[in-house]
Amino acid sequence: MPARLFVTVHGSGGDIVDAPTGRPHPDAPQVHVDVERRQVGIRVPHSAWDPADATHPGGAVVGVLRRGL
């Protein structure tokens, strides 16, 4: 099943993009970074994605972009 949304987090903000069209969603996810615990919390608004009572697969990728290497 192809992705319907891409949620990208950068710093303490993020973006939501409709995967099939590439259009940005007007609402952004809420991002909370806890440096001490090394945790990132992301809340996607229901206006962008409402799972209702169904089960949906999800995936995550974590990485760091280093410049000048």
CHARMM-style PDB file with segment names, atoms N, HN, CA, C and O in Angstrom:
ATOM      1  N   MET     1       0.850  -1.175   0.000  1.00  0.00      PROA
ATOM      2  CA  MET     1       0.000   0.000   0.000  1.00  0.00      PROA
ATOM      3  C   MET     1       0.898   1.241   0.000  1.00  0.00      PROA
ATOM      4  O   MET     1       1.703   1.409   0.916  1.00  0.00      PROA
ATOM      5  N   PRO     2       0.778   2.102  -0.993  1.00  0.00      PROA
ATOM      6  CA  PRO     2       1.590   3.318  -1.023  1.00  0.00      PROA
ATOM      7  C   PRO     2       1.167   4.316   0.051  1.00  0.00      PROA
ATOM      8  O   PRO     2       0.037   4.292   0.538  1.00  0.00      PROA
ATOM      9  N   ALA     3       2.092   5.179   0.402  1.00  0.00      PROA
ATOM     10  HN  ALA     3       3.010   5.198   0.006  1.00  0.00      PROA
ATOM     11  CA  ALA     3       1.820   6.200   1.420  1.00  0.00      PROA
ATOM     12  C   ALA     3       0.812   7.218   0.913  1.00  0.00      PROA
ATOM     13  O   ALA     3       0.774   7.534  -0.276  1.00  0.00      PROA
ATOM     14  N   ARG     4      -0.006   7.729   1.833  1.00  0.00      PROA
ATOM     15  HN  ARG     4       0.025   7.472   2.799  1.00  0.00      PROA
ATOM     16  CA  ARG     4      -0.943   8.804   1.500  1.00  0.00      PROA
ATOM     17  C   ARG     4      -0.449  10.148   2.016  1.00  0.00      PROA
ATOM     18  O   ARG     4      -0.760  11.193   1.444  1.00  0.00      PROA
ATOM     19  N   LEU     5       0.322  10.116   3.102  1.00  0.00      PROA
ATOM     20  HN  LEU     5       0.574   9.267   3.567  1.00  0.00      PROA
ATOM     21  CA  LEU     5       0.865  11.341   3.697  1.00  0.00      PROA
ATOM     22  C   LEU     5       2.334  11.151   4.031  1.00  0.00      PROA
ATOM     23  O   LEU     5       2.780  10.055   4.369  1.00  0.00      PROA
ATOM     24  N   PHE     6       3.076  12.254   3.927  1.00  0.00      PROA
ATOM     25  HN  PHE     6       2.713  13.145   3.653  1.00  0.00      PROA
ATOM     26  CA  PHE     6       4.438  12.300   4.429  1.00  0.00      PROA
ATOM     27  C   PHE     6       4.476  13.364   5.508  1.00  0.00      PROA
ATOM     28  O   PHE     6       4.093  14.509   5.268  1.00  0.00      PROA
ATOM     29  N   VAL     7       4.934  12.995   6.696  1.00  0.00      PROA
ATOM     30  HN  VAL     7       5.244  12.065   6.891  1.00  0.00      PROA
ATOM     31  CA  VAL     7       5.107  13.940   7.800  1.00  0.00      PROA
ATOM     32  C   VAL     7       6.608  14.083   8.005  1.00  0.00      PROA
ATOM     33  O   VAL     7       7.296  13.110   8.314  1.00  0.00      PROA
ATOM     34  N   THR     8       7.109  15.296   7.831  1.00  0.00      PROA
ATOM     35  HN  THR     8       6.550  16.086   7.580  1.00  0.00      PROA
ATOM     36  CA  THR     8       8.529  15.571   7.957  1.00  0.00      PROA
ATOM     37  C   THR     8       8.749  16.493   9.136  1.00  0.00      PROA
ATOM     38  O   THR     8       8.077  17.517   9.261  1.00  0.00      PROA
ATOM     39  N   VAL     9       9.688  16.140  10.004  1.00  0.00      PROA
ATOM     40  HN  VAL     9      10.235  15.309   9.902  1.00  0.00      PROA
ATOM     41  CA  VAL     9      10.017  16.951  11.168  1.00  0.00      PROA
ATOM     42  C   VAL     9      11.427  17.480  11.000  1.00  0.00      PROA
ATOM     43  O   VAL     9      12.347  16.736  10.660  1.00  0.00      PROA
ATOM     44  N   HSD    10      11.588  18.772  11.242  1.00  0.00      PROA
ATOM     45  HN  HSD    10      10.840  19.376  11.519  1.00  0.00      PROA
ATOM     46  CA  HSD    10      12.904  19.402  11.169  1.00  0.00      PROA
ATOM     47  C   HSD    10      13.002  20.409  12.305  1.00  0.00      PROA
ATOM     48  O   HSD    10      12.269  21.397  12.345  1.00  0.00      PROA
ATOM     49  N   GLY    11      13.922  20.142  13.229  1.00  0.00      PROA
ATOM     50  HN  GLY    11      14.518  19.340  13.197  1.00  0.00      PROA
ATOM     51  CA  GLY    11      14.036  20.995  14.409  1.00  0.00      PROA
ATOM     52  C   GLY    11      12.821  20.815  15.294  1.00  0.00      PROA
ATOM     53  O   GLY    11      12.477  19.693  15.667  1.00  0.00      PROA
ATOM     54  N   SER    12      12.173  21.912  15.629  1.00  0.00      PROA
ATOM     55  HN  SER    12      12.452  22.823  15.326  1.00  0.00      PROA
ATOM     56  CA  SER    12      10.978  21.837  16.475  1.00  0.00      PROA
ATOM     57  C   SER    12       9.702  22.080  15.668  1.00  0.00      PROA
ATOM     58  O   SER    12       8.654  22.370  16.246  1.00  0.00      PROA
ATOM     59  N   GLY    13       9.778  21.966  14.361  1.00  0.00      PROA
ATOM     60  HN  GLY    13      10.629  21.730  13.893  1.00  0.00      PROA
ATOM     61  CA  GLY    13       8.613  22.147  13.491  1.00  0.00      PROA
ATOM     62  C   GLY    13       8.486  20.997  12.520  1.00  0.00      PROA
ATOM     63  O   GLY    13       9.287  20.062  12.535  1.00  0.00      PROA
ATOM     64  N   GLY    14       7.474  21.073  11.674  1.00  0.00      PROA
ATOM     65  HN  GLY    14       6.823  21.832  11.662  1.00  0.00      PROA
ATOM     66  CA  GLY    14       7.285  20.002  10.708  1.00  0.00      PROA
ATOM     67  C   GLY    14       6.322  20.381   9.604  1.00  0.00      PROA
ATOM     68  O   GLY    14       5.705  21.446   9.631  1.00  0.00      PROA
ATOM     69  N   ASP    15       6.203  19.492   8.634  1.00  0.00      PROA
ATOM     70  HN  ASP    15       6.704  18.627   8.612  1.00  0.00      PROA
ATOM     71  CA  ASP    15       5.332  19.674   7.476  1.00  0.00      PROA
ATOM     72  C   ASP    15       4.550  18.394   7.222  1.00  0.00      PROA
ATOM     73  O   ASP    15       4.994  17.297   7.562  1.00  0.00      PROA
ATOM     74  N   ILE    16       3.383  18.551   6.620  1.00  0.00      PROA
ATOM     75  HN  ILE    16       3.022  19.442   6.343  1.00  0.00      PROA
ATOM     76  CA  ILE    16       2.576  17.413   6.172  1.00  0.00      PROA
ATOM     77  C   ILE    16       2.340  17.605   4.679  1.00  0.00      PROA
ATOM     78  O   ILE    16       1.890  18.665   4.242  1.00  0.00      PROA
ATOM     79  N   VAL    17       2.649  16.568   3.898  1.00  0.00      PROA
ATOM     80  HN  VAL    17       3.014  15.707   4.253  1.00  0.00      PROA
ATOM     81  CA  VAL    17       2.512  16.645   2.444  1.00  0.00      PROA
ATOM     82  C   VAL    17       1.642  15.490   1.966  1.00  0.00      PROA
ATOM     83  O   VAL    17       1.817  14.351   2.399  1.00  0.00      PROA
ATOM     84  N   ASP    18       0.705  15.789   1.074  1.00  0.00      PROA
ATOM     85  HN  ASP    18       0.562  16.714   0.723  1.00  0.00      PROA
ATOM     86  CA  ASP    18      -0.120  14.763   0.433  1.00  0.00      PROA
ATOM     87  C   ASP    18       0.776  14.019  -0.559  1.00  0.00      PROA
ATOM     88  O   ASP    18       1.242  14.608  -1.534  1.00  0.00      PROA
ATOM     89  N   ALA    19       1.015  12.737  -0.316  1.00  0.00      PROA
ATOM     90  HN  ALA    19       0.636  12.259   0.476  1.00  0.00      PROA
ATOM     91  CA  ALA    19       1.961  11.970  -1.130  1.00  0.00      PROA
ATOM     92  C   ALA    19       1.594  11.895  -2.609  1.00  0.00      PROA
ATOM     93  O   ALA    19       2.465  12.118  -3.449  1.00  0.00      PROA
ATOM     94  N   PRO    20       0.336  11.589  -2.972  1.00  0.00      PROA
ATOM     95  CA  PRO    20       0.022  11.466  -4.397  1.00  0.00      PROA
ATOM     96  C   PRO    20       0.175  12.770  -5.194  1.00  0.00      PROA
ATOM     97  O   PRO    20       0.590  12.740  -6.352  1.00  0.00      PROA
ATOM     98  N   THR    21      -0.157  13.907  -4.579  1.00  0.00      PROA
ATOM     99  HN  THR    21      -0.494  13.931  -3.638  1.00  0.00      PROA
ATOM    100  CA  THR    21      -0.120  15.175  -5.318  1.00  0.00      PROA
ATOM    101  C   THR    21       1.109  16.014  -5.034  1.00  0.00      PROA
ATOM    102  O   THR    21       1.467  16.874  -5.839  1.00  0.00      PROA
ATOM    103  N   GLY    22       1.769  15.779  -3.897  1.00  0.00      PROA
ATOM    104  HN  GLY    22       1.479  15.080  -3.243  1.00  0.00      PROA
ATOM    105  CA  GLY    22       2.919  16.602  -3.512  1.00  0.00      PROA
ATOM    106  C   GLY    22       2.539  17.944  -2.917  1.00  0.00      PROA
ATOM    107  O   GLY    22       3.403  18.784  -2.665  1.00  0.00      PROA
ATOM    108  N   ARG    23       1.242  18.150  -2.691  1.00  0.00      PROA
ATOM    109  HN  ARG    23       0.540  17.468  -2.896  1.00  0.00      PROA
ATOM    110  CA  ARG    23       0.779  19.433  -2.146  1.00  0.00      PROA
ATOM    111  C   ARG    23       0.921  19.463  -0.627  1.00  0.00      PROA
ATOM    112  O   ARG    23       0.614  18.481   0.048  1.00  0.00      PROA
ATOM    113  N   PRO    24       1.391  20.596  -0.090  1.00  0.00      PROA
ATOM    114  CA  PRO    24       1.486  20.709   1.368  1.00  0.00      PROA
ATOM    115  C   PRO    24       0.112  20.851   2.003  1.00  0.00      PROA
ATOM    116  O   PRO    24      -0.784  21.469   1.428  1.00  0.00      PROA
ATOM    117  N   HSD    25      -0.050  20.283   3.179  1.00  0.00      PROA
ATOM    118  HN  HSD    25       0.678  19.780   3.646  1.00  0.00      PROA
ATOM    119  CA  HSD    25      -1.290  20.420   3.935  1.00  0.00      PROA
ATOM    120  C   HSD    25      -1.224  21.737   4.698  1.00  0.00      PROA
ATOM    121  O   HSD    25      -0.153  22.107   5.178  1.00  0.00      PROA
ATOM    122  N   PRO    26      -2.342  22.456   4.823  1.00  0.00      PROA
ATOM    123  CA  PRO    26      -2.304  23.768   5.499  1.00  0.00      PROA
ATOM    124  C   PRO    26      -1.987  23.693   6.994  1.00  0.00      PROA
ATOM    125  O   PRO    26      -1.484  24.663   7.561  1.00  0.00      PROA
ATOM    126  N   ASP    27      -2.270  22.565   7.640  1.00  0.00      PROA
ATOM    127  HN  ASP    27      -2.678  21.777   7.180  1.00  0.00      PROA
ATOM    128  CA  ASP    27      -1.978  22.427   9.072  1.00  0.00      PROA
ATOM    129  C   ASP    27      -0.658  21.697   9.263  1.00  0.00      PROA
ATOM    130  O   ASP    27      -0.346  20.755   8.534  1.00  0.00      PROA
ATOM    131  N   ALA    28       0.108  22.138  10.243  1.00  0.00      PROA
ATOM    132  HN  ALA    28      -0.146  22.903  10.835  1.00  0.00      PROA
ATOM    133  CA  ALA    28       1.396  21.515  10.545  1.00  0.00      PROA
ATOM    134  C   ALA    28       1.252  20.578  11.742  1.00  0.00      PROA
ATOM    135  O   ALA    28       0.354  20.753  12.567  1.00  0.00      PROA
ATOM    136  N   PRO    29       2.135  19.586  11.837  1.00  0.00      PROA
ATOM    137  CA  PRO    29       2.103  18.728  13.017  1.00  0.00      PROA
ATOM    138  C   PRO    29       2.667  19.479  14.223  1.00  0.00      PROA
ATOM    139  O   PRO    29       3.465  20.404  14.073  1.00  0.00      PROA
ATOM    140  N   GLN    30       2.246  19.072  15.412  1.00  0.00      PROA
ATOM    141  HN  GLN    30       1.598  18.320  15.533  1.00  0.00      PROA
ATOM    142  CA  GLN    30       2.832  19.610  16.642  1.00  0.00      PROA
ATOM    143  C   GLN    30       4.036  18.742  16.969  1.00  0.00      PROA
ATOM    144  O   GLN    30       3.938  17.515  16.989  1.00  0.00      PROA
ATOM    145  N   VAL    31       5.167  19.379  17.225  1.00  0.00      PROA
ATOM    146  HN  VAL    31       5.246  20.375  17.209  1.00  0.00      PROA
ATOM    147  CA  VAL    31       6.408  18.652  17.486  1.00  0.00      PROA
ATOM    148  C   VAL    31       6.938  19.046  18.856  1.00  0.00      PROA
ATOM    149  O   VAL    31       7.023  20.228  19.191  1.00  0.00      PROA
ATOM    150  N   HSD    32       7.291  18.035  19.640  1.00  0.00      PROA
ATOM    151  HN  HSD    32       7.222  17.075  19.367  1.00  0.00      PROA
ATOM    152  CA  HSD    32       7.910  18.274  20.941  1.00  0.00      PROA
ATOM    153  C   HSD    32       9.213  17.481  20.988  1.00  0.00      PROA
ATOM    154  O   HSD    32       9.215  16.261  20.818  1.00  0.00      PROA
ATOM    155  N   VAL    33      10.323  18.186  21.222  1.00  0.00      PROA
ATOM    156  HN  VAL    33      10.321  19.177  21.360  1.00  0.00      PROA
ATOM    157  CA  VAL    33      11.635  17.550  21.295  1.00  0.00      PROA
ATOM    158  C   VAL    33      12.108  17.584  22.744  1.00  0.00      PROA
ATOM    159  O   VAL    33      12.200  18.651  23.352  1.00  0.00      PROA
ATOM    160  N   ASP    34      12.409  16.399  23.294  1.00  0.00      PROA
ATOM    161  HN  ASP    34      12.334  15.533  22.800  1.00  0.00      PROA
ATOM    162  CA  ASP    34      12.953  16.283  24.643  1.00  0.00      PROA
ATOM    163  C   ASP    34      14.406  15.830  24.495  1.00  0.00      PROA
ATOM    164  O   ASP    34      14.688  14.640  24.356  1.00  0.00      PROA
ATOM    165  N   VAL    35      15.320  16.802  24.528  1.00  0.00      PROA
ATOM    166  HN  VAL    35      15.090  17.768  24.641  1.00  0.00      PROA
ATOM    167  CA  VAL    35      16.730  16.514  24.307  1.00  0.00      PROA
ATOM    168  C   VAL    35      17.288  15.612  25.403  1.00  0.00      PROA
ATOM    169  O   VAL    35      18.060  14.696  25.122  1.00  0.00      PROA
ATOM    170  N   GLU    36      16.902  15.868  26.641  1.00  0.00      PROA
ATOM    171  HN  GLU    36      16.275  16.612  26.869  1.00  0.00      PROA
ATOM    172  CA  GLU    36      17.419  15.091  27.759  1.00  0.00      PROA
ATOM    173  C   GLU    36      17.077  13.608  27.626  1.00  0.00      PROA
ATOM    174  O   GLU    36      17.918  12.749  27.889  1.00  0.00      PROA
ATOM    175  N   ARG    37      15.855  13.310  27.223  1.00  0.00      PROA
ATOM    176  HN  ARG    37      15.171  14.007  27.009  1.00  0.00      PROA
ATOM    177  CA  ARG    37      15.424  11.909  27.063  1.00  0.00      PROA
ATOM    178  C   ARG    37      15.700  11.363  25.669  1.00  0.00      PROA
ATOM    179  O   ARG    37      15.527  10.170  25.421  1.00  0.00      PROA
ATOM    180  N   ARG    38      16.130  12.237  24.756  1.00  0.00      PROA
ATOM    181  HN  ARG    38      16.270  13.206  24.958  1.00  0.00      PROA
ATOM    182  CA  ARG    38      16.373  11.857  23.353  1.00  0.00      PROA
ATOM    183  C   ARG    38      15.104  11.306  22.710  1.00  0.00      PROA
ATOM    184  O   ARG    38      15.113  10.254  22.071  1.00  0.00      PROA
ATOM    185  N   GLN    39      14.004  12.053  22.901  1.00  0.00      PROA
ATOM    186  HN  GLN    39      13.997  12.907  23.420  1.00  0.00      PROA
ATOM    187  CA  GLN    39      12.712  11.641  22.361  1.00  0.00      PROA
ATOM    188  C   GLN    39      12.099  12.772  21.542  1.00  0.00      PROA
ATOM    189  O   GLN    39      12.308  13.953  21.823  1.00  0.00      PROA
ATOM    190  N   VAL    40      11.349  12.384  20.537  1.00  0.00      PROA
ATOM    191  HN  VAL    40      11.180  11.425  20.309  1.00  0.00      PROA
ATOM    192  CA  VAL    40      10.604  13.331  19.712  1.00  0.00      PROA
ATOM    193  C   VAL    40       9.148  12.886  19.704  1.00  0.00      PROA
ATOM    194  O   VAL    40       8.851  11.730  19.400  1.00  0.00      PROA
ATOM    195  N   GLY    41       8.243  13.795  20.038  1.00  0.00      PROA
ATOM    196  HN  GLY    41       8.485  14.734  20.285  1.00  0.00      PROA
ATOM    197  CA  GLY    41       6.816  13.518  19.985  1.00  0.00      PROA
ATOM    198  C   GLY    41       6.186  14.295  18.841  1.00  0.00      PROA
ATOM    199  O   GLY    41       6.463  15.482  18.670  1.00  0.00      PROA
ATOM    200  N   ILE    42       5.348  13.640  18.061  1.00  0.00      PROA
ATOM    201  HN  ILE    42       5.123  12.676  18.199  1.00  0.00      PROA
ATOM    202  CA  ILE    42       4.713  14.273  16.898  1.00  0.00      PROA
ATOM    203  C   ILE    42       3.214  14.013  16.962  1.00  0.00      PROA
ATOM    204  O   ILE    42       2.785  12.866  17.087  1.00  0.00      PROA
ATOM    205  N   ARG    43       2.420  15.075  16.877  1.00  0.00      PROA
ATOM    206  HN  ARG    43       2.769  16.006  16.776  1.00  0.00      PROA
ATOM    207  CA  ARG    43       0.960  14.950  16.828  1.00  0.00      PROA
ATOM    208  C   ARG    43       0.473  15.492  15.491  1.00  0.00      PROA
ATOM    209  O   ARG    43       0.705  16.650  15.145  1.00  0.00      PROA
ATOM    210  N   VAL    44      -0.207  14.627  14.753  1.00  0.00      PROA
ATOM    211  HN  VAL    44      -0.396  13.686  15.035  1.00  0.00      PROA
ATOM    212  CA  VAL    44      -0.748  15.006  13.447  1.00  0.00      PROA
ATOM    213  C   VAL    44      -2.203  15.391  13.645  1.00  0.00      PROA
ATOM    214  O   VAL    44      -2.971  14.605  14.199  1.00  0.00      PROA
ATOM    215  N   PRO    45      -2.610  16.596  13.203  1.00  0.00      PROA
ATOM    216  CA  PRO    45      -3.997  17.025  13.407  1.00  0.00      PROA
ATOM    217  C   PRO    45      -4.993  16.155  12.631  1.00  0.00      PROA
ATOM    218  O   PRO    45      -4.689  15.648  11.551  1.00  0.00      PROA
ATOM    219  N   HSD    46      -6.186  15.998  13.208  1.00  0.00      PROA
ATOM    220  HN  HSD    46      -6.433  16.410  14.085  1.00  0.00      PROA
ATOM    221  CA  HSD    46      -7.237  15.206  12.553  1.00  0.00      PROA
ATOM    222  C   HSD    46      -7.644  15.796  11.211  1.00  0.00      PROA
ATOM    223  O   HSD    46      -8.162  15.079  10.355  1.00  0.00      PROA
ATOM    224  N   SER    47      -7.418  17.083  11.016  1.00  0.00      PROA
ATOM    225  HN  SER    47      -6.997  17.665  11.711  1.00  0.00      PROA
ATOM    226  CA  SER    47      -7.751  17.682   9.716  1.00  0.00      PROA
ATOM    227  C   SER    47      -6.866  17.120   8.605  1.00  0.00      PROA
ATOM    228  O   SER    47      -7.248  17.144   7.435  1.00  0.00      PROA
ATOM    229  N   ALA    48      -5.682  16.614   8.968  1.00  0.00      PROA
ATOM    230  HN  ALA    48      -5.372  16.595   9.918  1.00  0.00      PROA
ATOM    231  CA  ALA    48      -4.786  16.017   7.981  1.00  0.00      PROA
ATOM    232  C   ALA    48      -4.975  14.512   7.885  1.00  0.00      PROA
ATOM    233  O   ALA    48      -4.914  13.940   6.797  1.00  0.00      PROA
ATOM    234  N   TRP    49      -5.210  13.862   9.045  1.00  0.00      PROA
ATOM    235  HN  TRP    49      -5.260  14.327   9.929  1.00  0.00      PROA
ATOM    236  CA  TRP    49      -5.340  12.409   9.052  1.00  0.00      PROA
ATOM    237  C   TRP    49      -6.178  11.984  10.240  1.00  0.00      PROA
ATOM    238  O   TRP    49      -5.843  12.283  11.386  1.00  0.00      PROA
ATOM    239  N   ASP    50      -7.258  11.293   9.969  1.00  0.00      PROA
ATOM    240  HN  ASP    50      -7.530  11.050   9.038  1.00  0.00      PROA
ATOM    241  CA  ASP    50      -8.144  10.786  11.014  1.00  0.00      PROA
ATOM    242  C   ASP    50      -8.247   9.281  10.838  1.00  0.00      PROA
ATOM    243  O   ASP    50      -8.937   8.815   9.931  1.00  0.00      PROA
ATOM    244  N   PRO    51      -7.574   8.509  11.687  1.00  0.00      PROA
ATOM    245  CA  PRO    51      -7.592   7.061  11.507  1.00  0.00      PROA
ATOM    246  C   PRO    51      -8.909   6.409  11.887  1.00  0.00      PROA
ATOM    247  O   PRO    51      -9.115   5.227  11.615  1.00  0.00      PROA
ATOM    248  N   ALA    52      -9.815   7.174  12.521  1.00  0.00      PROA
ATOM    249  HN  ALA    52      -9.648   8.135  12.742  1.00  0.00      PROA
ATOM    250  CA  ALA    52     -11.111   6.644  12.982  1.00  0.00      PROA
ATOM    251  C   ALA    52     -10.867   5.407  13.839  1.00  0.00      PROA
ATOM    252  O   ALA    52     -10.032   5.440  14.742  1.00  0.00      PROA
ATOM    253  N   ASP    53     -11.573   4.335  13.574  1.00  0.00      PROA
ATOM    254  HN  ASP    53     -12.252   4.308  12.840  1.00  0.00      PROA
ATOM    255  CA  ASP    53     -11.405   3.117  14.359  1.00  0.00      PROA
ATOM    256  C   ASP    53     -10.636   2.044  13.600  1.00  0.00      PROA
ATOM    257  O   ASP    53     -10.573   0.897  14.041  1.00  0.00      PROA
ATOM    258  N   ALA    54     -10.057   2.405  12.472  1.00  0.00      PROA
ATOM    259  HN  ALA    54     -10.109   3.337  12.114  1.00  0.00      PROA
ATOM    260  CA  ALA    54      -9.347   1.421  11.655  1.00  0.00      PROA
ATOM    261  C   ALA    54      -7.873   1.340  12.063  1.00  0.00      PROA
ATOM    262  O   ALA    54      -7.357   2.217  12.755  1.00  0.00      PROA
ATOM    263  N   THR    55      -7.220   0.287  11.627  1.00  0.00      PROA
ATOM    264  HN  THR    55      -7.639  -0.425  11.065  1.00  0.00      PROA
ATOM    265  CA  THR    55      -5.790   0.116  11.842  1.00  0.00      PROA
ATOM    266  C   THR    55      -5.073   0.476  10.552  1.00  0.00      PROA
ATOM    267  O   THR    55      -5.449   0.013   9.475  1.00  0.00      PROA
ATOM    268  N   HSD    56      -4.040   1.304  10.663  1.00  0.00      PROA
ATOM    269  HN  HSD    56      -3.735   1.680  11.538  1.00  0.00      PROA
ATOM    270  CA  HSD    56      -3.281   1.741   9.493  1.00  0.00      PROA
ATOM    271  C   HSD    56      -1.796   1.498   9.717  1.00  0.00      PROA
ATOM    272  O   HSD    56      -1.284   1.768  10.803  1.00  0.00      PROA
ATOM    273  N   PRO    57      -1.100   0.993   8.705  1.00  0.00      PROA
ATOM    274  CA  PRO    57       0.343   0.803   8.861  1.00  0.00      PROA
ATOM    275  C   PRO    57       1.062   2.150   8.885  1.00  0.00      PROA
ATOM    276  O   PRO    57       0.591   3.129   8.305  1.00  0.00      PROA
ATOM    277  N   GLY    58       2.182   2.183   9.549  1.00  0.00      PROA
ATOM    278  HN  GLY    58       2.564   1.388  10.020  1.00  0.00      PROA
ATOM    279  CA  GLY    58       2.976   3.405   9.605  1.00  0.00      PROA
ATOM    280  C   GLY    58       4.446   3.055   9.538  1.00  0.00      PROA
ATOM    281  O   GLY    58       4.835   1.907   9.751  1.00  0.00      PROA
ATOM    282  N   GLY    59       5.244   4.035   9.246  1.00  0.00      PROA
ATOM    283  HN  GLY    59       4.928   4.967   9.072  1.00  0.00      PROA
ATOM    284  CA  GLY    59       6.681   3.815   9.173  1.00  0.00      PROA
ATOM    285  C   GLY    59       7.404   5.073   9.606  1.00  0.00      PROA
ATOM    286  O   GLY    59       6.832   6.162   9.609  1.00  0.00      PROA
ATOM    287  N   ALA    60       8.653   4.918   9.967  1.00  0.00      PROA
ATOM    288  HN  ALA    60       9.118   4.032   9.965  1.00  0.00      PROA
ATOM    289  CA  ALA    60       9.446   6.061  10.400  1.00  0.00      PROA
ATOM    290  C   ALA    60      10.881   5.893   9.916  1.00  0.00      PROA
ATOM    291  O   ALA    60      11.410   4.784   9.844  1.00  0.00      PROA
ATOM    292  N   VAL    61      11.488   7.020   9.590  1.00  0.00      PROA
ATOM    293  HN  VAL    61      11.058   7.920   9.648  1.00  0.00      PROA
ATOM    294  CA  VAL    61      12.887   7.061   9.197  1.00  0.00      PROA
ATOM    295  C   VAL    61      13.525   8.189   9.983  1.00  0.00      PROA
ATOM    296  O   VAL    61      12.969   9.284  10.060  1.00  0.00      PROA
ATOM    297  N   VAL    62      14.670   7.938  10.559  1.00  0.00      PROA
ATOM    298  HN  VAL    62      15.122   7.048  10.497  1.00  0.00      PROA
ATOM    299  CA  VAL    62      15.379   8.945  11.328  1.00  0.00      PROA
ATOM    300  C   VAL    62      16.755   9.136  10.724  1.00  0.00      PROA
ATOM    301  O   VAL    62      17.429   8.164  10.382  1.00  0.00      PROA
ATOM    302  N   GLY    63      17.170  10.372  10.594  1.00  0.00      PROA
ATOM    303  HN  GLY    63      16.622  11.162  10.871  1.00  0.00      PROA
ATOM    304  CA  GLY    63      18.495  10.624  10.039  1.00  0.00      PROA
ATOM    305  C   GLY    63      18.966  12.031  10.369  1.00  0.00      PROA
ATOM    306  O   GLY    63      18.193  12.878  10.818  1.00  0.00      PROA
ATOM    307  N   VAL    64      20.237  12.256  10.139  1.00  0.00      PROA
ATOM    308  HN  VAL    64      20.865  11.568   9.775  1.00  0.00      PROA
ATOM    309  CA  VAL    64      20.841  13.554  10.364  1.00  0.00      PROA
ATOM    310  C   VAL    64      21.562  13.957   9.092  1.00  0.00      PROA
ATOM    311  O   VAL    64      22.335  13.180   8.531  1.00  0.00      PROA
ATOM    312  N   LEU    65      21.307  15.155   8.648  1.00  0.00      PROA
ATOM    313  HN  LEU    65      20.679  15.786   9.104  1.00  0.00      PROA
ATOM    314  CA  LEU    65      21.987  15.683   7.466  1.00  0.00      PROA
ATOM    315  C   LEU    65      23.212  16.449   7.925  1.00  0.00      PROA
ATOM    316  O   LEU    65      23.096  17.412   8.683  1.00  0.00      PROA
ATOM    317  N   ARG    66      24.373  16.037   7.478  1.00  0.00      PROA
ATOM    318  HN  ARG    66      24.467  15.255   6.861  1.00  0.00      PROA
ATOM    319  CA  ARG    66      25.604  16.733   7.835  1.00  0.00      PROA
ATOM    320  C   ARG    66      26.153  17.403   6.594  1.00  0.00      PROA
ATOM    321  O   ARG    66      26.298  16.788   5.538  1.00  0.00      PROA
ATOM    322  N   ARG    67      26.447  18.657   6.747  1.00  0.00      PROA
ATOM    323  HN  ARG    67      26.328  19.157   7.605  1.00  0.00      PROA
ATOM    324  CA  ARG    67      26.967  19.430   5.627  1.00  0.00      PROA
ATOM    325  C   ARG    67      28.489  19.458   5.649  1.00  0.00      PROA
ATOM    326  O   ARG    67      29.117  19.406   6.706  1.00  0.00      PROA
ATOM    327  N   GLY    68      29.050  19.541   4.475  1.00  0.00      PROA
ATOM    328  HN  GLY    68      28.539  19.584   3.617  1.00  0.00      PROA
ATOM    329  CA  GLY    68      30.500  19.707   4.358  1.00  0.00      PROA
ATOM    330  C   GLY    68      31.305  18.439   4.539  1.00  0.00      PROA
ATOM    331  O   GLY    68      32.515  18.504   4.758  1.00  0.00      PROA
ATOM    332  N   LEU    69      30.663  17.285   4.452  1.00  0.00      PROA
ATOM    333  HN  LEU    69      29.680  17.232   4.273  1.00  0.00      PROA
ATOM    334  CA  LEU    69      31.430  16.042   4.584  1.00  0.00      PROA
ATOM    335  C   LEU    69      31.785  15.482   3.224  1.00  0.00      PROA
ATOM    336  OT1 LEU    69      32.431  14.438   3.135  1.00  0.00      PROA
TER     337      LEU     69
END
